């Protein structure tokens, strides 16, 4: 048996340890990649269905690709400034921040859906007031409740004409009137529409006067919208303060980094700097949470 020198044994041990850690890291990265891919696929399919509810027919594959593109961009934005071969701590910090915020960025399409849904719901509520007036006039002229919905589909604007059109189509294929109303209410998610659907259901069961009910609901919705606009006017200063409090530290940090990179980069690459930035982010989130709770008033 040929004896091995201590130097050769040391290098052999280092190689075996490196190989073991490399295999372990490869397994972890592969598992995380598989999990992230499955999560992105499921989120993309759900987001695609939500886009279809908004009459935006975008394939799930396109939504998944968009999410990955945004995540990769965010990862690079955080990882590249901290990447430094001479400082392992800085590189690990950059990769960790990139992975964390990149994972959050995968939900950007879902956030976009919520923003579009909120805008569509607001526009629907504005059109609902006018639609209730036209429906009330149609009922006075002797139209049935189904015919009044058809007048809204024919004469109304998007999105209310689209939503009522889907409801009528569901009724044509065999869904009963109450289930179609419930499907409409669930799809739109508007409190004002819930009030209308509940009133129609009660009137159909008890024989109430839908004409008067529509007129009263229309007045109620108009008054609530007036109060909501008043509340938004009174809380505008608080919302602006929240935005400034949340954005000012980030703006100052970016400005200082661009103006004095030799001063800021060592701070950002140090552990104490990361802890300070993390504490600042946590305090900003807490402050924004309390400000949003203060200015949020349900009408």
Secondary structure, DSSP 8 states (H G I E B T S, - for coil): -----HHHHHHHHHHHHHHHHHHHHHHHHHHHHHHHHHHHHHHHHHHHHHHHHTT----HHHHHHHHHHHHHHHHHHHHHHH--TT-HHHHHHHHHHHHHHHHHHTTHHHHHHHHHHHHHHHHHHHHHHHHHHHHHHHHHTT--HHHHHHHHHHH--TTHHHHHHHHHHHHHTT--HHHHHHHHHHHH--HHHHHHHHHHHHHHHHT--HHHHHHHHHHHHHHHHHHHHHHHHHTHHHHHHHHHHHHHHHHHHHHHHHH-HHHHHHHHHSHHHHHHHHHHHHHHHHHHHHHHHHH----
